[in-house]
Amino acid sequence: MSFSSNYNYSGSDNCPSKNSSPSGRSGGAFGIYIHIPFCKQACHYCDFHFSTSLKKKDELINALAKELVLRKDEFKNSNVETIYFGGGTPSLLSIDELRFLIAEVYKHYEVAEHPEITIEANPDDLITVTNMDVTLSAVEATTQSIFKAYKSIGINRLSIGIQSFFEEDLKLMNRAHNAKEAQNCLEEATKYFDNISIDLIYGIPGMSNERWIQNIETALSFNIPHISSYALTVEPKTALDTFIKKGIIENVDDDLAQEQFHILIEKLEDNGFIHYELSNFGKPEYFSRNNSAYWQGKPYLGIGPSAHSFDGKHRGWNVRNNTKYIKSLEENTIPIETETLSTTDQYNEYIMTGLRTIWGVSLKKVEDDFGPNYKAYLLQHSQKHIIEHLLYLDDGKLLVTKKGKFLSDGIASDLFKINLS
């Protein structure tokens, strides 16, 4: 195949030019996120970086492999604990393409003994491939389903973009799959994988609480151990934004979305799920290691156009353009911009991520990492939220109450520090 190690990188002595990436850190563990910027069609609500054309797919895969090589020394003496294929739609890649990229990670990085390797997938891709085997090699096509093929190359976790089990919701969002495919996909996936997550969206215009409850109950019927769920958000310049402004679709009802969020929490907790992060629910032993690391402020390396990287003190983001990304890497240049986080930036980042999780914000960590002034500031500014029963202190940690969960991002912003000397 044309992408198989045919890129023109001349060796590790060719240092990347122009831009520098996050400086990295020695020791510990980190995750690798690989952004696959292709989709069959544009969902009406999505503002992520993607293309509906696959013309540059081989070139893009070459560039991803090149970036993996160029950045292999950023986290010296650290093990890769998670590999996450996100997008876009990674399930548009063939087994051979995924195998190649996973092999490149193993070739150039120290990978932990039992890494979590996740692929985001859409139901229509999995069902189409299951029925037709269109992306499998000749041997695999006659012997394996797509799920067996995924497992054979090391993928051990699926994140499936169900979003809704109702046709009217899927059509409103312009999803590529239909309601029947959503259920058929899970029927097949659960035969091969234990570690499965699905995405569900609430707050969809026209979705009643009753229909939302049916969505949750349908998901529970498949014994899925992890659910990620998000409120439908109207992003500027998306099709959804345009339709709402033109009156074609009614606007999102924030009060209804909040009701449905609390219904979600109650239903999932009643069925053994732990609400470990604002948008993530998992049964014991099935928390996403990738998500958990991100929300606990652990380092990660972002590969691909628009991908972000973080090493604790620096943040980087790749160019949000496939053509520019490919061209830059053909010239042995990492197409990244970076910023160094000030102490205040790091504090604000910790507040934002910590309050979203069951681990909360540790007062000891705030004092140890940022100083006593930050701890005093945090305690002072959290008092009004404690009085309003939106926050509470437990064993030296500041946590969000059930009442405050839907408002946690706003609460966090109230606790941010600006221009602290």
NORRAUR-V695918 format. One record per residue. RES is the residue in one small letter. OMEGA is omega in whole degrees, 0 to 359 (* if undefined). Layout:
# NORRAUR-V695918
RES:OMEGA  RES:OMEGA
This chain:
# NORRAUR-V695918
m:190  s:182  f:192  s:175  s:181  n:177  y:192  n:180  y:190  s:176  g:186  s:177  d:178  n:183  c:176  p:185  s:175  k:187  n:175  s:181  s:179  p:192  s:177  g:177  r:184  s:177  g:177  g:183  a:178  f:178  g:175  i:175  y:180  i:184  h:178  i:193  p:181  f:175  c:175  k:181  q:183  a:172  c:188  h:185  y:194  c:173  d:175  f:179  h:178  f:174  s:176  t:176  s:179  l:186  k:183  k:186  k:180  d:179  e:180  l:180  i:173  n:182  a:176  l:179  a:178  k:181  e:177  l:179  v:185  l:186  r:187  k:182  d:184  e:179  f:184  k:177  n:177  s:179  n:172  v:181  e:179  t:171  i:186  y:175  f:181  g:184  g:17  g:182  t:180  p:181  s:172  l:177  l:177  s:176  i:180  d:179  e:177  l:178  r:180  f:182  l:177  i:178  a:178  e:176  v:180  y:182  k:190  h:183  y:171  e:183  v:179  a:185  e:181  h:181  p:169  e:179  i:187  t:169  i:170  e:184  a:175  n:184  p:183  d:176  d:183  l:179  i:179  t:182  v:179  t:183  n:190  m:180  d:187  v:181  t:179  l:173  s:185  a:181  v:182  e:183  a:183  t:188  t:189  q:166  s:177  i:182  f:176  k:180  a:176  y:181  k:183  s:180  i:173  g:178  i:183  n:178  r:177  l:171  s:191  i:183  g:179  i:180  q:176  s:175  f:183  f:185  e:184  e:178  d:182  l:179  k:179  l:181  m:182  n:175  r:183  a:182  h:176  n:186  a:180  k:179  e:179  a:181  q:179  n:180  c:181  l:176  e:179  e:185  a:183  t:174  k:188  y:184  f:170  d:187  n:183  i:171  s:172  i:174  d:172  l:180  i:176  y:181  g:179  i:178  p:180  g:179  m:178  s:175  n:180  e:180  r:177  w:177  i:177  q:176  n:181  i:182  e:176  t:178  a:181  l:182  s:179  f:180  n:176  i:184  p:181  h:178  i:171  s:185  s:187  y:171  a:175  l:182  t:179  v:180  e:180  p:174  k:172  t:177  a:179  l:178  d:180  t:182  f:179  i:180  k:179  k:179  g:179  i:178  i:177  e:183  n:177  v:179  d:184  d:179  d:178  l:178  a:179  q:176  e:183  q:174  f:181  h:173  i:179  l:181  i:183  e:183  k:183  l:178  e:176  d:182  n:171  g:178  f:175  i:181  h:190  y:176  e:189  l:184  s:187  n:180  f:180  g:170  k:180  p:182  e:181  y:172  f:175  s:178  r:178  n:180  n:182  s:180  a:180  y:185  w:174  q:174  g:179  k:186  p:176  y:180  l:180  g:182  i:177  g:180  p:180  s:182  a:180  h:177  s:183  f:178  d:180  g:182  k:180  h:175  r:179  g:178  w:181  n:180  v:184  r:182  n:185  n:183  t:179  k:178  y:181  i:182  k:181  s:182  l:172  e:179  e:179  n:180  t:176  i:185  p:189  i:168  e:183  t:170  e:174  t:183  l:174  s:176  t:179  t:176  d:181  q:176  y:181  n:178  e:181  y:178  i:182  m:183  t:184  g:183  l:179  r:190  t:175  i:179  w:174  g:180  v:181  s:178  l:178  k:179  k:179  v:181  e:182  d:186  d:188  f:177  g:183  p:179  n:179  y:178  k:179  a:179  y:181  l:181  l:180  q:186  h:178  s:187  q:183  k:179  h:175  i:179  i:180  e:178  h:174  l:176  l:172  y:178  l:179  d:176  d:177  g:179  k:177  l:184  l:179  v:175  t:175  k:179  k:185  g:188  k:182  f:183  l:191  s:180  d:178  g:177  i:180  a:182  s:176  d:182  l:179  f:177  k:180  i:175  n:176  l:181  s:*
